[in-house]
Amino acid sequence: MTLSAPAERAISFYSKGQPAFILEGVVHEPLQKMQLAPVVILCHPQPASSNMNDSLLVVLARALALAGMYAVRFNFRGVGRSQGQQTDGRLEPLDLAGAIDMTLSLPGANPAKLCVVGHGFGAYIGLLYAPFDQRVRTLVSVSLPLFRATSGFPRPFERPKLFVTGEFDEICPLYKLEPFVEQQSGHKGIKVITGARHLMRGFEEPAVLAILNYINKWASMPGV
């Protein structure tokens, strides 16, 4: 997908918790300024091998900005220039919390329309954190690493959510994802990206279109 990118700029912010670490990120500003713009936080895959420049998240962030939303992608602790050490999911939810605090402080950010999109490891972090933060109004989990959730999550996410998986995802296969999603409370859905594997390489366009379609519909619905 070829998109002319709206304004994007490097940022830094603090994680929540003590000690607080300085994390790096990128803000994609809405192409058309609105009085209140929806906000989308993007969480990247496995920190040992990925970062905020994950191809799916970069394309998605630019598409969201073109659609009139704030999009923020960032590096978890210990990744790139973000301070701290990686903790394999124990403390990374604090990084997401810091990203949310920072993004909602941006001029024109709509606190009633906050979405978290997680890819791979980031999807796991999103499901860990979002149930404890009422500001997160919807969640998109892409290629959720189900092996991390064998014992479930501490608290269910009751609000709307979309699960995206590749047709040939070896880590998040549909036959395992379906029963997991069926057990989730609240409104939920599954979108399968035909031909895609776990990280959606080469299938960013259909994945972004599916996610963007969902977020656009959610953003236009009052009170959700």
C-alpha positions in Angstrom: 0.0 0.0 0.0 1.5 3.4 -1.0 0.3 6.3 1.1 1.5 9.9 1.2 2.3 10.2 4.9 0.9 13.0 7.1 3.1 14.7 9.6 5.0 12.4 11.9 7.5 13.3 14.6 9.7 11.6 17.0 8.7 11.8 20.7 9.9 10.5 24.1 7.9 9.9 27.2 8.0 8.1 30.5 6.8 4.7 31.3 4.5 4.3 34.3 5.9 2.7 37.5 9.1 3.1 39.4 11.7 3.4 38.2 10.2 5.2 35.2 12.1 4.8 31.9 12.3 7.2 29.0 10.8 5.5 25.9 11.0 6.5 22.3 8.1 6.7 19.9 6.6 8.3 16.8 3.4 10.4 16.7 1.5 10.4 13.4 -0.8 13.4 13.5 -4.2 13.5 11.8 -4.1 14.8 8.3 -7.2 16.9 8.9 -7.4 18.6 12.2 -10.6 17.9 14.1 -11.8 19.3 17.4 -11.4 15.8 18.9 -9.5 13.1 17.1 -9.6 9.4 17.9 -6.4 8.0 19.3 -4.7 4.6 18.4 -1.7 3.2 20.3 0.3 0.6 18.4 2.3 -2.1 20.2 5.0 -3.9 18.3 5.8 -7.7 18.1 8.5 -9.6 20.1 11.0 -7.2 21.5 14.0 -9.5 20.9 13.4 -9.4 17.1 11.1 -6.5 16.3 10.4 -2.8 17.2 8.1 0.1 16.4 9.2 0.0 12.8 7.3 -3.2 12.2 6.1 -2.9 8.7 2.4 -3.6 9.5 2.4 -0.9 12.3 4.1 1.7 10.1 1.6 1.3 7.3 -1.3 1.2 9.7 -0.2 4.3 11.6 0.0 6.3 8.3 -3.4 5.1 7.2 -4.9 6.0 10.6 -3.5 9.5 10.3 -4.9 9.9 6.8 -8.3 8.9 8.3 -8.1 11.8 10.8 -6.7 10.0 13.9 -3.7 10.2 16.1 -1.5 7.1 15.8 1.4 6.5 18.1 3.9 3.7 17.8 6.7 3.2 20.4 9.4 0.9 21.5 9.0 -1.1 24.6 11.6 -0.9 27.3 15.0 -2.2 26.3 14.2 -1.8 22.5 16.0 0.7 20.3 16.7 3.9 22.3 14.1 3.1 25.0 15.7 2.8 28.4 15.4 -0.2 30.7 15.6 -3.9 30.1 13.2 -6.3 28.5 11.1 -8.3 30.9 9.2 -10.7 28.6 5.8 -9.2 29.4 6.1 -8.6 33.1 6.6 -4.9 33.1 5.9 -3.9 29.5 2.2 -3.1 30.3 3.7 -0.1 32.2 5.1 1.1 28.9 1.7 1.0 27.3 0.3 2.9 30.2 2.9 5.6 29.7 2.1 5.8 26.0 -1.6 6.3 26.7 -0.9 9.0 29.2 1.3 10.9 26.8 -1.0 10.5 23.8 -4.1 11.7 25.6 -2.1 14.9 26.5 -1.8 15.8 22.8 -3.9 18.8 21.7 -7.2 17.6 20.2 -6.9 13.9 21.4 -10.3 12.5 22.2 -10.2 10.7 25.6 -13.5 8.9 24.8 -12.1 7.3 21.7 -8.9 5.4 22.5 -8.0 2.1 20.7 -5.0 -0.1 21.4 -3.7 -2.3 18.5 -1.2 -5.0 19.4 0.8 -7.1 16.9 2.2 -10.4 18.2 3.8 -9.8 21.6 2.1 -6.4 21.5 -1.3 -8.1 21.2 -0.5 -10.0 24.4 0.5 -6.8 26.2 -2.7 -5.1 25.1 -4.9 -7.9 26.5 -2.9 -7.9 29.7 -3.2 -4.2 30.3 -6.5 -2.9 28.7 -8.9 -4.6 31.2 -7.4 -2.5 34.0 -7.7 0.9 32.2 -11.2 2.2 31.5 -9.7 4.7 29.0 -9.2 1.9 26.5 -12.4 1.6 24.6 -11.6 -1.0 22.0 -8.8 -3.4 21.3 -7.4 -5.0 18.1 -5.2 -8.1 18.6 -3.2 -9.1 15.6 -1.5 -12.5 15.6 -2.0 -13.1 19.3 0.7 -15.5 20.6 -1.7 -17.9 22.2 1.1 -19.9 23.9 1.5 -16.9 26.3 -2.2 -17.2 27.3 -2.5 -20.9 28.2 -3.7 -20.0 31.7 -5.8 -17.1 30.5 -5.6 -13.5 31.5 -5.9 -11.9 34.9 -9.1 -10.0 33.9 -11.3 -10.2 30.8 -11.6 -7.2 28.5 -15.3 -6.6 28.4 -15.4 -3.9 25.7 -15.4 -4.4 21.9 -12.4 -6.2 20.4 -11.3 -7.6 17.1 -8.9 -10.5 16.6 -6.9 -10.7 13.4 -5.0 -13.8 12.3 -3.3 -15.1 9.1 -4.7 -18.0 7.2 -1.4 -19.8 7.7 -0.4 -18.4 11.1 1.7 -21.0 12.8 1.6 -19.4 16.2 -2.0 -18.1 16.2 -3.9 -20.7 14.1 -7.6 -20.2 13.6 -8.5 -23.5 15.1 -6.9 -22.4 18.4 -8.0 -18.8 18.2 -11.7 -19.5 17.6 -12.3 -21.3 21.0 -10.2 -18.7 22.8 -12.3 -15.8 21.3 -15.5 -17.7 22.0 -14.7 -17.7 25.7 -14.2 -13.9 25.7 -17.0 -11.7 27.1 -18.5 -8.7 25.3 -18.6 -7.9 21.6 -15.9 -9.6 19.7 -15.0 -10.7 16.1 -12.3 -12.5 14.1 -10.8 -11.5 10.8 -8.7 -14.0 8.8 -6.2 -12.6 6.3 -6.0 -15.0 3.4 -2.6 -16.3 2.6 -0.8 -14.5 5.5 1.5 -16.0 8.1 2.2 -14.9 11.7 3.8 -11.5 11.1 1.7 -10.6 8.0 4.8 -10.0 5.9 3.7 -9.3 2.3 0.1 -9.1 3.5 0.2 -5.7 5.2 -2.3 -4.2 2.8 -5.2 -6.5 3.4 -4.4 -6.6 7.2 -4.4 -2.8 7.4 -7.6 -2.5 5.4 -9.3 -4.9 7.8 -8.1 -3.1 10.9 -8.8 0.3 9.5 -12.3 -0.7 8.5 -13.0 -1.9 12.1 -11.5 1.2 13.7 -13.3 3.6 11.4 -16.7 2.0 12.2 -15.9 2.0 16.0 -14.8 5.7 15.8 -18.0 6.7 14.2 -20.2 5.0 16.9 -21.1 7.3 19.8 -20.7 5.9 23.3 -18.6 2.9 22.3 
